[in-house]
Amino acid sequence: MAEEAWHEARLIPTSGINGPEEQERRATSALLAVMSSVREFGRVMTQPLGAPAGHLQTYIEVPFLLGESRVYPDGLIRSSRGSKTCTVRLETVLRRGG
């Protein structure tokens, strides 16, 4: 799937807040947007994954083909520095306190 179809993570997402799926999408988008905006936070989160200390790009619900099916991970993080790039697909779980 072409990158131009990917939706960048936004701090204030435009999706609704009706159900748990939309709440999860909004929370994921906000987290990823902060990771790409606050360099130190993004670095702390991606360093244990072996990602290069570079520019972070974050996207939500990026479509991928898996065999004959199309899957939509909750998010995607791409860290680049020079010729080295690390791409991570992300699944999130929204938990309610109790």
TIVO-2410 file (N, C-alpha, C; in nm, 3 decimals):
# residues 98
REC num residu      c1      c2      c3 atome chaine
REC   1      M   0.084  -0.117   0.000     N      A
REC   1      M   0.000   0.000   0.000    CA      A
REC   1      M   0.089   0.124   0.000     C      A
REC   2      A   0.056   0.222  -0.079     N      A
REC   2      A   0.138   0.342  -0.092    CA      A
REC   2      A   0.132   0.428   0.034     C      A
REC   3      E   0.247   0.487   0.067     N      A
REC   3      E   0.255   0.570   0.187    CA      A
REC   3      E   0.158   0.687   0.185     C      A
REC   4      E   0.126   0.740   0.066     N      A
REC   4      E   0.038   0.855   0.063    CA      A
REC   4      E  -0.101   0.824   0.116     C      A
REC   5      A  -0.136   0.695   0.129     N      A
REC   5      A  -0.265   0.655   0.185    CA      A
REC   5      A  -0.258   0.643   0.337     C      A
REC   6      W  -0.140   0.658   0.395     N      A
REC   6      W  -0.125   0.646   0.540    CA      A
REC   6      W  -0.171   0.775   0.608     C      A
REC   7      H  -0.233   0.761   0.726     N      A
REC   7      H  -0.282   0.876   0.801    CA      A
REC   7      H  -0.185   0.906   0.915     C      A
REC   8      E  -0.129   1.027   0.914     N      A
REC   8      E  -0.038   1.066   1.021    CA      A
REC   8      E  -0.112   1.074   1.153     C      A
REC   9      A  -0.042   1.034   1.259     N      A
REC   9      A  -0.100   1.044   1.393    CA      A
REC   9      A  -0.117   1.191   1.428     C      A
REC  10      R  -0.227   1.222   1.494     N      A
REC  10      R  -0.258   1.360   1.532    CA      A
REC  10      R  -0.280   1.369   1.682     C      A
REC  11      L  -0.237   1.479   1.740     N      A
REC  11      L  -0.255   1.500   1.883    CA      A
REC  11      L  -0.403   1.512   1.917     C      A
REC  12      I  -0.477   1.580   1.833     N      A
REC  12      I  -0.622   1.592   1.853    CA      A
REC  12      I  -0.687   1.525   1.732     C      A
REC  13      P  -0.715   1.394   1.743     N      A
REC  13      P  -0.770   1.320   1.629    CA      A
REC  13      P  -0.910   1.366   1.594     C      A
REC  14      T  -0.948   1.345   1.470     N      A
REC  14      T  -1.080   1.387   1.424    CA      A
REC  14      T  -1.184   1.275   1.431     C      A
REC  15      S  -1.144   1.155   1.470     N      A
REC  15      S  -1.240   1.046   1.480    CA      A
REC  15      S  -1.331   1.068   1.601     C      A
REC  16      G  -1.445   1.002   1.601     N      A
REC  16      G  -1.543   1.016   1.709    CA      A
REC  16      G  -1.497   0.952   1.839     C      A
REC  17      I  -1.583   0.963   1.941     N      A
REC  17      I  -1.550   0.905   2.072    CA      A
REC  17      I  -1.664   0.817   2.122     C      A
REC  18      N  -1.743   0.764   2.031     N      A
REC  18      N  -1.862   0.689   2.070    CA      A
REC  18      N  -1.831   0.557   2.138     C      A
REC  19      G  -1.756   0.471   2.075     N      A
REC  19      G  -1.733   0.338   2.130    CA      A
REC  19      G  -1.589   0.314   2.168     C      A
REC  20      P  -1.562   0.197   2.224     N      A
REC  20      P  -1.426   0.163   2.266    CA      A
REC  20      P  -1.324   0.164   2.152     C      A
REC  21      E  -1.365   0.122   2.031     N      A
REC  21      E  -1.271   0.121   1.918    CA      A
REC  21      E  -1.228   0.263   1.882     C      A
REC  22      E  -1.322   0.357   1.883     N      A
REC  22      E  -1.287   0.495   1.852    CA      A
REC  22      E  -1.203   0.557   1.963     C      A
REC  23      Q  -1.230   0.522   2.087     N      A
REC  23      Q  -1.150   0.572   2.199    CA      A
REC  23      Q  -1.007   0.520   2.188     C      A
REC  24      E  -0.993   0.393   2.152     N      A
REC  24      E  -0.860   0.334   2.135    CA      A
REC  24      E  -0.785   0.404   2.021     C      A
REC  25      R  -0.854   0.431   1.912     N      A
REC  25      R  -0.793   0.498   1.797    CA      A
REC  25      R  -0.746   0.638   1.836     C      A
REC  26      R  -0.827   0.712   1.910     N      A
REC  26      R  -0.790   0.847   1.953    CA      A
REC  26      R  -0.671   0.844   2.048     C      A
REC  27      A  -0.671   0.751   2.143     N      A
REC  27      A  -0.561   0.742   2.239    CA      A
REC  27      A  -0.430   0.703   2.168     C      A
REC  28      T  -0.438   0.609   2.076     N      A
REC  28      T  -0.320   0.568   2.000    CA      A
REC  28      T  -0.266   0.684   1.918     C      A
REC  29      S  -0.354   0.756   1.851     N      A
REC  29      S  -0.312   0.869   1.769    CA      A
REC  29      S  -0.244   0.976   1.854     C      A
REC  30      A  -0.301   1.008   1.969     N      A
REC  30      A  -0.242   1.111   2.056    CA      A
REC  30      A  -0.104   1.067   2.107     C      A
REC  31      L  -0.092   0.941   2.151     N      A
REC  31      L   0.037   0.890   2.199    CA      A
REC  31      L   0.142   0.898   2.089     C      A
REC  32      L   0.109   0.850   1.970     N      A
REC  32      L   0.205   0.851   1.860    CA      A
REC  32      L   0.241   0.993   1.818     C      A
REC  33      A   0.145   1.084   1.821     N      A
REC  33      A   0.173   1.224   1.785    CA      A
REC  33      A   0.271   1.287   1.884     C      A
REC  34      V   0.254   1.257   2.012     N      A
REC  34      V   0.347   1.310   2.113    CA      A
REC  34      V   0.486   1.247   2.094     C      A
REC  35      M   0.491   1.120   2.061     N      A
REC  35      M   0.620   1.055   2.038    CA      A
REC  35      M   0.697   1.122   1.925     C      A
REC  36      S   0.627   1.162   1.819     N      A
REC  36      S   0.697   1.224   1.706    CA      A
REC  36      S   0.725   1.371   1.731     C      A
REC  37      S   0.652   1.435   1.822     N      A
REC  37      S   0.672   1.578   1.849    CA      A
REC  37      S   0.774   1.604   1.960     C      A
REC  38      V   0.777   1.518   2.060     N      A
REC  38      V   0.869   1.535   2.173    CA      A
REC  38      V   0.983   1.435   2.154     C      A
REC  39      R   1.091   1.485   2.097     N      A
REC  39      R   1.203   1.398   2.056    CA      A
REC  39      R   1.253   1.307   2.168     C      A
REC  40      E   1.269   1.360   2.288     N      A
REC  40      E   1.322   1.281   2.399    CA      A
REC  40      E   1.227   1.166   2.435     C      A
REC  41      F   1.098   1.194   2.436     N      A
REC  41      F   0.998   1.090   2.467    CA      A
REC  41      F   1.000   0.982   2.359     C      A
REC  42      G   0.999   1.023   2.234     N      A
REC  42      G   1.004   0.927   2.124    CA      A
REC  42      G   1.128   0.841   2.130     C      A
REC  43      R   1.240   0.901   2.165     N      A
REC  43      R   1.367   0.826   2.174    CA      A
REC  43      R   1.363   0.724   2.287     C      A
REC  44      V   1.311   0.763   2.403     N      A
REC  44      V   1.302   0.671   2.516    CA      A
REC  44      V   1.214   0.551   2.481     C      A
REC  45      M   1.109   0.575   2.403     N      A
REC  45      M   1.017   0.467   2.367    CA      A
REC  45      M   1.073   0.375   2.257     C      A
REC  46      T   1.155   0.429   2.168     N      A
REC  46      T   1.203   0.348   2.055    CA      A
REC  46      T   1.343   0.290   2.075     C      A
REC  47      Q   1.422   0.347   2.165     N      A
REC  47      Q   1.559   0.298   2.188    CA      A
REC  47      Q   1.564   0.150   2.225     C      A
REC  48      P   1.477   0.101   2.315     N      A
REC  48      P   1.483  -0.042   2.349    CA      A
REC  48      P   1.452  -0.134   2.230     C      A
REC  49      L   1.392  -0.081   2.126     N      A
REC  49      L   1.360  -0.160   2.007    CA      A
REC  49      L   1.476  -0.164   1.908     C      A
REC  50      G   1.583  -0.089   1.938     N      A
REC  50      G   1.699  -0.084   1.850    CA      A
REC  50      G   1.685   0.016   1.737     C      A
REC  51      A   1.588   0.106   1.749     N      A
REC  51      A   1.565   0.206   1.644    CA      A
REC  51      A   1.675   0.311   1.648     C      A
REC  52      P   1.712   0.366   1.532     N      A
REC  52      P   1.813   0.472   1.530    CA      A
REC  52      P   1.759   0.600   1.594     C      A
REC  53      A   1.848   0.678   1.653     N      A
REC  53      A   1.809   0.804   1.718    CA      A
REC  53      A   1.793   0.910   1.610     C      A
REC  54      G   1.681   0.909   1.544     N      A
REC  54      G   1.660   1.003   1.434    CA      A
REC  54      G   1.519   1.054   1.430     C      A
REC  55      H   1.479   1.096   1.311     N      A
REC  55      H   1.347   1.152   1.288    CA      A
REC  55      H   1.240   1.044   1.301     C      A
REC  56      L   1.134   1.073   1.379     N      A
REC  56      L   1.023   0.979   1.394    CA      A
REC  56      L   0.905   1.022   1.310     C      A
REC  57      Q   0.846   0.928   1.240     N      A
REC  57      Q   0.720   0.948   1.170    CA      A
REC  57      Q   0.622   0.849   1.231     C      A
REC  58      T   0.500   0.894   1.258     N      A
REC  58      T   0.401   0.807   1.320    CA      A
REC  58      T   0.271   0.813   1.241     C      A
REC  59      Y   0.207   0.697   1.227     N      A
REC  59      Y   0.084   0.685   1.149    CA      A
REC  59      Y  -0.014   0.595   1.224     C      A
REC  60      I  -0.143   0.610   1.195     N      A
REC  60      I  -0.243   0.523   1.255    CA      A
REC  60      I  -0.310   0.439   1.147     C      A
REC  61      E  -0.347   0.318   1.186     N      A
REC  61      E  -0.421   0.224   1.103    CA      A
REC  61      E  -0.370   0.216   0.960     C      A
REC  62      V  -0.244   0.181   0.947     N      A
REC  62      V  -0.179   0.166   0.817    CA      A
REC  62      V  -0.218   0.031   0.758     C      A
REC  63      P  -0.275   0.030   0.636     N      A
REC  63      P  -0.316  -0.098   0.577    CA      A
REC  63      P  -0.197  -0.177   0.522     C      A
REC  64      F  -0.198  -0.309   0.548     N      A
REC  64      F  -0.097  -0.400   0.496    CA      A
REC  64      F  -0.167  -0.522   0.439     C      A
REC  65      L  -0.108  -0.580   0.335     N      A
REC  65      L  -0.159  -0.706   0.282    CA      A
REC  65      L  -0.088  -0.820   0.353     C      A
REC  66      L  -0.166  -0.914   0.402     N      A
REC  66      L  -0.114  -1.034   0.468    CA      A
REC  66      L  -0.179  -1.152   0.397     C      A
REC  67      G  -0.108  -1.207   0.302     N      A
REC  67      G  -0.167  -1.310   0.217    CA      A
REC  67      G  -0.273  -1.246   0.129     C      A
REC  68      E  -0.394  -1.294   0.139     N      A
REC  68      E  -0.505  -1.240   0.062    CA      A
REC  68      E  -0.585  -1.137   0.141     C      A
REC  69      S  -0.552  -1.117   0.268     N      A
REC  69      S  -0.629  -1.028   0.355    CA      A
REC  69      S  -0.558  -0.895   0.375     C      A
REC  70      R  -0.636  -0.794   0.401     N      A
REC  70      R  -0.582  -0.662   0.436    CA      A
REC  70      R  -0.597  -0.647   0.587     C      A
REC  71      V  -0.488  -0.614   0.656     N      A
REC  71      V  -0.488  -0.596   0.800    CA      A
REC  71      V  -0.454  -0.450   0.832     C      A
REC  72      Y  -0.503  -0.403   0.946     N      A
REC  72      Y  -0.482  -0.264   0.987    CA      A
REC  72      Y  -0.426  -0.259   1.129     C      A
REC  73      P  -0.293  -0.262   1.144     N      A
REC  73      P  -0.236  -0.243   1.278    CA      A
REC  73      P  -0.279  -0.107   1.333     C      A
REC  74      D  -0.288  -0.095   1.465     N      A
REC  74      D  -0.332   0.032   1.526    CA      A
REC  74      D  -0.240   0.147   1.490     C      A
REC  75      G  -0.111   0.121   1.481     N      A
REC  75      G  -0.019   0.229   1.450    CA      A
REC  75      G   0.109   0.179   1.387     C      A
REC  76      L   0.187   0.275   1.338     N      A
REC  76      L   0.316   0.245   1.278    CA      A
REC  76      L   0.412   0.356   1.318     C      A
REC  77      I   0.532   0.316   1.360     N      A
REC  77      I   0.637   0.412   1.397    CA      A
REC  77      I   0.754   0.386   1.305     C      A
REC  78      R   0.805   0.492   1.244     N      A
REC  78      R   0.923   0.479   1.157    CA      A
REC  78      R   1.029   0.577   1.208     C      A
REC  79      S   1.145   0.524   1.241     N      A
REC  79      S   1.258   0.604   1.286    CA      A
REC  79      S   1.368   0.595   1.182     C      A
REC  80      S   1.418   0.711   1.138     N      A
REC  80      S   1.521   0.714   1.034    CA      A
REC  80      S   1.636   0.804   1.074     C      A
REC  81      R   1.755   0.758   1.042     N      A
REC  81      R   1.875   0.839   1.059    CA      A
REC  81      R   1.975   0.792   0.955     C      A
REC  82      G   2.013   0.883   0.866     N      A
REC  82      G   2.103   0.845   0.758    CA      A
REC  82      G   2.039   0.740   0.671     C      A
REC  83      S   2.110   0.630   0.648     N      A
REC  83      S   2.057   0.523   0.564    CA      A
REC  83      S   1.987   0.415   0.646     C      A
REC  84      K   1.985   0.430   0.779     N      A
REC  84      K   1.924   0.329   0.864    CA      A
REC  84      K   1.779   0.368   0.897     C      A
REC  85      T   1.687   0.274   0.879     N      A
REC  85      T   1.546   0.295   0.909    CA      A
REC  85      T   1.493   0.177   0.987     C      A
REC  86      C   1.413   0.206   1.088     N      A
REC  86      C   1.346   0.103   1.166    CA      A
REC  86      C   1.196   0.132   1.161     C      A
REC  87      T   1.117   0.031   1.123     N      A
REC  87      T   0.973   0.046   1.117    CA      A
REC  87      T   0.909  -0.055   1.211     C      A
REC  88      V   0.817  -0.007   1.295     N      A
REC  88      V   0.752  -0.090   1.396    CA      A
REC  88      V   0.601  -0.078   1.379     C      A
REC  89      R   0.534  -0.192   1.371     N      A
REC  89      R   0.388  -0.191   1.373    CA      A
REC  89      R   0.343  -0.205   1.518     C      A
REC  90      L   0.235  -0.137   1.553     N      A
REC  90      L   0.193  -0.125   1.692    CA      A
REC  90      L   0.048  -0.169   1.708     C      A
REC  91      E   0.023  -0.249   1.809     N      A
REC  91      E  -0.114  -0.284   1.850    CA      A
REC  91      E  -0.132  -0.232   1.992     C      A
REC  92      T  -0.243  -0.168   2.017     N      A
REC  92      T  -0.270  -0.112   2.149    CA      A
REC  92      T  -0.393  -0.178   2.209     C      A
REC  93      V  -0.402  -0.171   2.341     N      A
REC  93      V  -0.518  -0.223   2.413    CA      A
REC  93      V  -0.562  -0.114   2.510     C      A
REC  94      L  -0.687  -0.076   2.503     N      A
REC  94      L  -0.742   0.023   2.594    CA      A
REC  94      L  -0.797  -0.049   2.715     C      A
REC  95      R  -0.744  -0.014   2.831     N      A
REC  95      R  -0.790  -0.077   2.956    CA      A
REC  95      R  -0.858   0.026   3.043     C      A
REC  96      R  -0.962  -0.013   3.103     N      A
REC  96      R  -1.034   0.076   3.193    CA      A
REC  96      R  -0.991   0.047   3.336     C      A
REC  97      G  -0.973   0.153   3.414     N      A
REC  97      G  -0.934   0.137   3.554    CA      A
REC  97      G  -1.049   0.074   3.633     C      A
REC  98      G  -1.013   0.012   3.744     N      A
REC  98      G  -1.123  -0.047   3.820    CA      A
REC  98      G  -1.081  -0.104   3.948     C      A
***
